[in-house]
Amino acid sequence: MDERQFYDERDETKQIPLVCPFCRQENSYPIRWKVRAKKASLPRGAGEQDRKKFEKARSYMVRVDDLVACRNIRCRKRFEISGQSVVLI
């Protein structure tokens, strides 16, 4: 059984304050995330190995955006978002 069947997926956008490394201005940027929430019960047709995998599975979020454009009118440069790309819920 595919591991993706253990989760419900949805897209979510969160406003995150970031500092542009070029102009040093702090702004709030919309960052897209893919939220994978663990289902309440095991899908049908699952075997014993699938049951063990399902017990260990946890809900988590994966960041979709890697680059952000600065909102400062004079700068407008794109910079990479560093830090965690996966967050456990």
CYANA upper distance limits for C-alpha pairs under 8 A (distance plus 0.5 A):
  1 MET  CA      5 GLN  CA      8.02
  1 MET  CA     46 ALA  CA      7.32
  1 MET  CA     50 ASP  CA      7.16
  2 ASP  CA      6 PHE  CA      8.45
  3 GLU  CA      7 TYR  CA      8.28
  5 GLN  CA     43 PRO  CA      7.60
  6 PHE  CA     38 LYS  CA      6.45
  6 PHE  CA     39 LYS  CA      6.31
  6 PHE  CA     42 LEU  CA      7.44
  6 PHE  CA     43 PRO  CA      7.52
  6 PHE  CA     54 PHE  CA      7.12
  6 PHE  CA     57 ALA  CA      8.25
  7 TYR  CA     36 ARG  CA      6.07
  7 TYR  CA     37 ALA  CA      5.77
  7 TYR  CA     38 LYS  CA      4.98
  7 TYR  CA     39 LYS  CA      5.83
  7 TYR  CA     59 SER  CA      8.18
  8 ASP  CA     36 ARG  CA      6.08
  8 ASP  CA     37 ALA  CA      5.75
  8 ASP  CA     38 LYS  CA      6.90
  8 ASP  CA     39 LYS  CA      6.82
  9 GLU  CA     34 LYS  CA      7.33
  9 GLU  CA     35 VAL  CA      6.15
  9 GLU  CA     36 ARG  CA      5.15
  9 GLU  CA     37 ALA  CA      7.03
 10 ARG  CA     34 LYS  CA      6.43
 10 ARG  CA     35 VAL  CA      5.87
 10 ARG  CA     36 ARG  CA      7.28
 11 ASP  CA     32 ARG  CA      7.60
 11 ASP  CA     33 TRP  CA      6.40
 11 ASP  CA     34 LYS  CA      5.26
 11 ASP  CA     35 VAL  CA      6.58
 12 GLU  CA     32 ARG  CA      6.35
 12 GLU  CA     33 TRP  CA      5.70
 12 GLU  CA     34 LYS  CA      6.78
 12 GLU  CA     35 VAL  CA      7.32
 13 THR  CA     30 PRO  CA      6.61
 13 THR  CA     31 ILE  CA      6.00
 13 THR  CA     32 ARG  CA      4.96
 13 THR  CA     33 TRP  CA      6.52
 14 LYS  CA     30 PRO  CA      6.03
 14 LYS  CA     31 ILE  CA      5.89
 14 LYS  CA     32 ARG  CA      7.06
 14 LYS  CA     33 TRP  CA      8.12
 15 GLN  CA     28 SER  CA      6.31
 15 GLN  CA     29 TYR  CA      5.80
 15 GLN  CA     30 PRO  CA      5.00
 15 GLN  CA     31 ILE  CA      6.70
 16 ILE  CA     28 SER  CA      5.75
 16 ILE  CA     29 TYR  CA      5.87
 16 ILE  CA     30 PRO  CA      6.93
 16 ILE  CA     31 ILE  CA      7.31
 17 PRO  CA     26 GLU  CA      7.14
 17 PRO  CA     27 ASN  CA      5.98
 17 PRO  CA     28 SER  CA      4.61
 17 PRO  CA     29 TYR  CA      6.69
 18 LEU  CA     26 GLU  CA      6.06
 18 LEU  CA     27 ASN  CA      6.24
 18 LEU  CA     28 SER  CA      6.67
 18 LEU  CA     29 TYR  CA      7.44
 19 VAL  CA     24 ARG  CA      6.24
 19 VAL  CA     25 GLN  CA      6.02
 19 VAL  CA     26 GLU  CA      4.74
 19 VAL  CA     27 ASN  CA      7.01
 20 CYS  CA     24 ARG  CA      5.46
 20 CYS  CA     25 GLN  CA      6.04
 20 CYS  CA     26 GLU  CA      6.93
 20 CYS  CA     70 CYS  CA      6.80
 20 CYS  CA     79 PHE  CA      7.65
 21 PRO  CA     79 PHE  CA      7.92
 22 PHE  CA     75 CYS  CA      8.07
 22 PHE  CA     77 LYS  CA      8.17
 23 CYS  CA     75 CYS  CA      7.08
 25 GLN  CA     72 ASN  CA      7.80
 27 ASN  CA     71 ARG  CA      7.62
 29 TYR  CA     68 VAL  CA      8.08
 31 ILE  CA     63 ARG  CA      8.04
 31 ILE  CA     64 VAL  CA      8.17
 31 ILE  CA     65 ASP  CA      6.69
 32 ARG  CA     63 ARG  CA      6.75
 32 ARG  CA     64 VAL  CA      5.97
 32 ARG  CA     65 ASP  CA      6.36
 33 TRP  CA     61 MET  CA      6.82
 33 TRP  CA     62 VAL  CA      6.04
 33 TRP  CA     63 ARG  CA      4.95
 33 TRP  CA     64 VAL  CA      5.79
 33 TRP  CA     65 ASP  CA      8.04
 34 LYS  CA     61 MET  CA      6.11
 34 LYS  CA     62 VAL  CA      5.67
 34 LYS  CA     63 ARG  CA      6.85
 34 LYS  CA     64 VAL  CA      7.10
 35 VAL  CA     59 SER  CA      8.35
 35 VAL  CA     60 TYR  CA      6.68
 35 VAL  CA     61 MET  CA      4.94
 35 VAL  CA     62 VAL  CA      7.04
 36 ARG  CA     59 SER  CA      6.18
 36 ARG  CA     60 TYR  CA      5.94
 36 ARG  CA     61 MET  CA      6.47
 37 ALA  CA     58 ARG  CA      8.07
 37 ALA  CA     59 SER  CA      5.00
 37 ALA  CA     60 TYR  CA      7.02
 38 LYS  CA     57 ALA  CA      7.55
 38 LYS  CA     58 ARG  CA      6.58
 38 LYS  CA     59 SER  CA      5.56
 42 LEU  CA     46 ALA  CA      7.69
 42 LEU  CA     51 ARG  CA      7.63
 42 LEU  CA     54 PHE  CA      7.36
 46 ALA  CA     50 ASP  CA      6.03
 46 ALA  CA     51 ARG  CA      7.09
 47 GLY  CA     51 ARG  CA      6.75
 48 GLU  CA     52 LYS  CA      6.97
 49 GLN  CA     53 LYS  CA      6.85
 50 ASP  CA     54 PHE  CA      6.55
 51 ARG  CA     55 GLU  CA      6.81
 52 LYS  CA     56 LYS  CA      7.10
 53 LYS  CA     57 ALA  CA      6.71
 58 ARG  CA     88 LEU  CA      7.83
 58 ARG  CA     89 ILE  CA      8.06
 59 SER  CA     88 LEU  CA      6.71
 59 SER  CA     89 ILE  CA      5.93
 60 TYR  CA     86 VAL  CA      7.46
 60 TYR  CA     87 VAL  CA      6.09
 60 TYR  CA     88 LEU  CA      4.75
 60 TYR  CA     89 ILE  CA      5.56
 61 MET  CA     86 VAL  CA      6.08
 61 MET  CA     87 VAL  CA      5.61
 61 MET  CA     88 LEU  CA      6.86
 61 MET  CA     89 ILE  CA      7.65
 62 VAL  CA     85 SER  CA      6.34
 62 VAL  CA     86 VAL  CA      5.13
 62 VAL  CA     87 VAL  CA      7.14
 63 ARG  CA     85 SER  CA      5.64
 63 ARG  CA     86 VAL  CA      6.90
 66 ASP  CA     80 GLU  CA      6.24
 66 ASP  CA     81 ILE  CA      6.03
 67 LEU  CA     78 ARG  CA      6.83
 67 LEU  CA     79 PHE  CA      6.01
 67 LEU  CA     80 GLU  CA      4.97
 67 LEU  CA     81 ILE  CA      6.38
 68 VAL  CA     78 ARG  CA      5.90
 68 VAL  CA     79 PHE  CA      6.03
 68 VAL  CA     80 GLU  CA      6.91
 68 VAL  CA     81 ILE  CA      7.54
 69 ALA  CA     76 ARG  CA      6.35
 69 ALA  CA     77 LYS  CA      6.07
 69 ALA  CA     78 ARG  CA      4.62
 69 ALA  CA     79 PHE  CA      6.87
 70 CYS  CA     75 CYS  CA      6.99
 70 CYS  CA     76 ARG  CA      5.13
 70 CYS  CA     77 LYS  CA      5.96
 70 CYS  CA     78 ARG  CA      6.55
 70 CYS  CA     79 PHE  CA      7.94
 71 ARG  CA     75 CYS  CA      8.02
 71 ARG  CA     76 ARG  CA      6.45
 72 ASN  CA     76 ARG  CA      6.37
